[in-house]
Amino acid sequence: MDRKSIIILVVSFALLVLWFPLINKIYPPKIVPRTNVQAHATGSLAQATSAFPVRTTDGTSPIPPVPVTPSAPEQILVLTKA
């Protein structure tokens, strides 16, 4: 490799290393305010979040999980290549 190729490789590597800090400097990340999911959970949203319970700092679950029972019998399907 000649000198020009080595310089191009070094500059490319430096750009890759500095890309993330450079982008954060040009376009700073927006700060999103934290929201409490439990305070806004009503109706179907409360049922959806109960499948994935949120743990509090003391280790208890504020919303008990709701067991899901199937509404139809289990069926086994066989796929064949025609």
Distance bins in CASP14 RR format, pairs under 12 A and 6 or more apart:
PFRMAT RR
TARGET T0000
AUTHOR 0000-0000-0000
RMODE 2
METHOD distances of the structure
MODEL  1
1 7 0 0 0 0 0 1 0 0 0 0 0
1 8 0 0 0 0 1 0 0 0 0 0 0
1 9 0 0 0 0 1 0 0 0 0 0 0
1 10 0 0 0 0 0 1 0 0 0 0 0
2 8 0 0 0 0 0 1 0 0 0 0 0
2 9 0 0 0 0 0 1 0 0 0 0 0
3 9 0 0 0 0 0 1 0 0 0 0 0
3 10 0 0 0 0 0 1 0 0 0 0 0
4 10 0 0 0 0 0 1 0 0 0 0 0
4 11 0 0 0 0 0 1 0 0 0 0 0
5 11 0 0 0 0 0 1 0 0 0 0 0
5 12 0 0 0 0 0 1 0 0 0 0 0
6 12 0 0 0 0 0 1 0 0 0 0 0
6 13 0 0 0 0 0 1 0 0 0 0 0
7 13 0 0 0 0 0 1 0 0 0 0 0
7 14 0 0 0 0 0 1 0 0 0 0 0
8 14 0 0 0 0 0 1 0 0 0 0 0
8 15 0 0 0 0 0 1 0 0 0 0 0
9 15 0 0 0 0 0 1 0 0 0 0 0
9 16 0 0 0 0 0 1 0 0 0 0 0
10 16 0 0 0 0 0 1 0 0 0 0 0
10 17 0 0 0 0 0 1 0 0 0 0 0
11 17 0 0 0 0 0 1 0 0 0 0 0
11 18 0 0 0 0 0 1 0 0 0 0 0
12 18 0 0 0 0 0 1 0 0 0 0 0
12 19 0 0 0 0 0 1 0 0 0 0 0
13 19 0 0 0 0 0 1 0 0 0 0 0
14 21 0 0 0 0 0 1 0 0 0 0 0
14 22 0 0 0 0 0 1 0 0 0 0 0
15 21 0 0 0 0 0 1 0 0 0 0 0
15 22 0 0 0 0 1 0 0 0 0 0 0
15 23 0 0 0 0 0 1 0 0 0 0 0
16 22 0 0 0 0 0 1 0 0 0 0 0
16 23 0 0 0 0 0 1 0 0 0 0 0
18 24 0 0 0 0 0 1 0 0 0 0 0
18 25 0 0 0 0 1 0 0 0 0 0 0
18 26 0 0 0 0 0 1 0 0 0 0 0
19 25 0 0 0 0 0 1 0 0 0 0 0
19 26 0 0 0 0 0 1 0 0 0 0 0
20 26 0 0 0 0 0 1 0 0 0 0 0
20 27 0 0 0 0 0 1 0 0 0 0 0
20 29 0 0 0 0 0 1 0 0 0 0 0
21 27 0 0 0 0 0 1 0 0 0 0 0
21 28 0 0 0 0 0 1 0 0 0 0 0
22 28 0 0 0 0 0 1 0 0 0 0 0
23 29 0 0 0 0 1 0 0 0 0 0 0
24 30 0 0 0 0 0 1 0 0 0 0 0
35 41 0 0 0 0 0 1 0 0 0 0 0
36 49 0 0 0 0 0 1 0 0 0 0 0
36 54 0 0 0 0 1 0 0 0 0 0 0
36 56 0 0 0 0 0 1 0 0 0 0 0
36 62 0 0 0 0 0 1 0 0 0 0 0
37 45 0 0 0 0 1 0 0 0 0 0 0
37 46 0 0 0 0 1 0 0 0 0 0 0
37 48 0 0 0 0 0 1 0 0 0 0 0
37 49 1 0 0 1 0 0 0 0 0 0 0
37 50 0 0 0 0 0 1 0 0 0 0 0
37 52 0 0 0 0 1 0 0 0 0 0 0
37 53 0 0 0 0 0 1 0 0 0 0 0
37 54 1 0 0 1 0 0 0 0 0 0 0
37 62 0 0 0 0 0 1 0 0 0 0 0
37 63 0 0 0 0 1 0 0 0 0 0 0
38 45 0 0 0 0 0 1 0 0 0 0 0
38 46 0 0 0 0 1 0 0 0 0 0 0
38 49 1 0 0 1 0 0 0 0 0 0 0
38 50 0 0 0 0 0 1 0 0 0 0 0
38 53 0 0 0 0 0 1 0 0 0 0 0
38 54 1 0 0 1 0 0 0 0 0 0 0
38 55 0 0 0 0 0 1 0 0 0 0 0
38 56 0 0 0 0 1 0 0 0 0 0 0
38 61 0 0 0 0 0 1 0 0 0 0 0
38 62 1 0 1 0 0 0 0 0 0 0 0
38 63 1 0 0 1 0 0 0 0 0 0 0
39 45 0 0 0 0 0 1 0 0 0 0 0
39 46 0 0 0 0 0 1 0 0 0 0 0
39 49 0 0 0 0 0 1 0 0 0 0 0
39 54 0 0 0 0 0 1 0 0 0 0 0
39 62 0 0 0 0 0 1 0 0 0 0 0
39 63 0 0 0 0 0 1 0 0 0 0 0
40 46 0 0 0 0 1 0 0 0 0 0 0
40 48 0 0 0 0 0 1 0 0 0 0 0
40 49 0 0 0 0 1 0 0 0 0 0 0
41 47 0 0 0 0 1 0 0 0 0 0 0
41 48 0 0 0 0 1 0 0 0 0 0 0
41 49 1 0 1 0 0 0 0 0 0 0 0
41 50 0 0 0 0 1 0 0 0 0 0 0
41 51 0 0 0 0 0 1 0 0 0 0 0
41 52 0 0 0 0 0 1 0 0 0 0 0
41 53 0 0 0 0 0 1 0 0 0 0 0
41 54 0 0 0 0 1 0 0 0 0 0 0
41 62 0 0 0 0 1 0 0 0 0 0 0
41 63 1 0 0 1 0 0 0 0 0 0 0
42 48 0 0 0 0 0 1 0 0 0 0 0
42 49 0 0 0 0 0 1 0 0 0 0 0
43 49 0 0 0 0 0 1 0 0 0 0 0
43 50 0 0 0 0 0 1 0 0 0 0 0
44 50 0 0 0 0 0 1 0 0 0 0 0
44 51 0 0 0 0 0 1 0 0 0 0 0
44 66 0 0 0 0 0 1 0 0 0 0 0
45 51 0 0 0 0 0 1 0 0 0 0 0
45 52 0 0 0 0 0 1 0 0 0 0 0
45 63 0 0 0 0 0 1 0 0 0 0 0
46 52 0 0 0 0 0 1 0 0 0 0 0
46 53 0 0 0 0 0 1 0 0 0 0 0
46 54 0 0 0 0 0 1 0 0 0 0 0
46 62 0 0 0 0 0 1 0 0 0 0 0
46 63 1 0 0 1 0 0 0 0 0 0 0
46 64 0 0 0 0 0 1 0 0 0 0 0
46 65 0 0 0 0 0 1 0 0 0 0 0
46 66 0 0 0 0 1 0 0 0 0 0 0
47 63 0 0 0 0 1 0 0 0 0 0 0
47 64 0 0 0 0 0 1 0 0 0 0 0
47 65 0 0 0 0 0 1 0 0 0 0 0
47 66 1 0 0 1 0 0 0 0 0 0 0
47 67 0 0 0 0 0 1 0 0 0 0 0
47 68 0 0 0 0 1 0 0 0 0 0 0
48 63 0 0 0 0 0 1 0 0 0 0 0
48 65 0 0 0 0 0 1 0 0 0 0 0
48 66 0 0 0 0 1 0 0 0 0 0 0
48 68 0 0 0 0 0 1 0 0 0 0 0
49 61 0 0 0 0 0 1 0 0 0 0 0
49 62 0 0 0 0 0 1 0 0 0 0 0
49 63 1 0 0 1 0 0 0 0 0 0 0
49 64 0 0 0 0 0 1 0 0 0 0 0
49 65 0 0 0 0 0 1 0 0 0 0 0
49 66 0 0 0 0 0 1 0 0 0 0 0
50 61 0 0 0 0 1 0 0 0 0 0 0
50 62 0 0 0 0 1 0 0 0 0 0 0
50 63 1 0 1 0 0 0 0 0 0 0 0
50 64 1 0 0 1 0 0 0 0 0 0 0
50 65 1 0 1 0 0 0 0 0 0 0 0
50 66 1 0 1 0 0 0 0 0 0 0 0
50 67 0 0 0 0 0 1 0 0 0 0 0
50 68 0 0 0 0 0 1 0 0 0 0 0
51 61 0 0 0 0 0 1 0 0 0 0 0
51 63 0 0 0 0 1 0 0 0 0 0 0
51 64 0 0 0 0 0 1 0 0 0 0 0
51 65 1 0 0 1 0 0 0 0 0 0 0
51 66 1 0 0 1 0 0 0 0 0 0 0
51 67 0 0 0 0 1 0 0 0 0 0 0
51 68 1 0 0 1 0 0 0 0 0 0 0
52 61 0 0 0 0 0 1 0 0 0 0 0
52 63 0 0 0 0 1 0 0 0 0 0 0
52 65 0 0 0 0 1 0 0 0 0 0 0
52 66 0 0 0 0 0 1 0 0 0 0 0
53 59 0 0 0 0 0 1 0 0 0 0 0
53 60 0 0 0 0 1 0 0 0 0 0 0
53 61 1 0 1 0 0 0 0 0 0 0 0
53 62 1 0 0 1 0 0 0 0 0 0 0
53 63 1 0 1 0 0 0 0 0 0 0 0
53 64 1 0 0 1 0 0 0 0 0 0 0
53 65 1 0 1 0 0 0 0 0 0 0 0
53 66 0 0 0 0 1 0 0 0 0 0 0
54 60 0 0 0 0 0 1 0 0 0 0 0
54 61 1 0 0 1 0 0 0 0 0 0 0
54 62 1 0 0 1 0 0 0 0 0 0 0
54 63 1 0 0 1 0 0 0 0 0 0 0
54 64 0 0 0 0 0 1 0 0 0 0 0
54 65 0 0 0 0 0 1 0 0 0 0 0
55 61 1 0 0 1 0 0 0 0 0 0 0
55 62 0 0 0 0 1 0 0 0 0 0 0
55 63 0 0 0 0 0 1 0 0 0 0 0
55 65 0 0 0 0 0 1 0 0 0 0 0
56 62 1 0 1 0 0 0 0 0 0 0 0
56 63 0 0 0 0 0 1 0 0 0 0 0
END
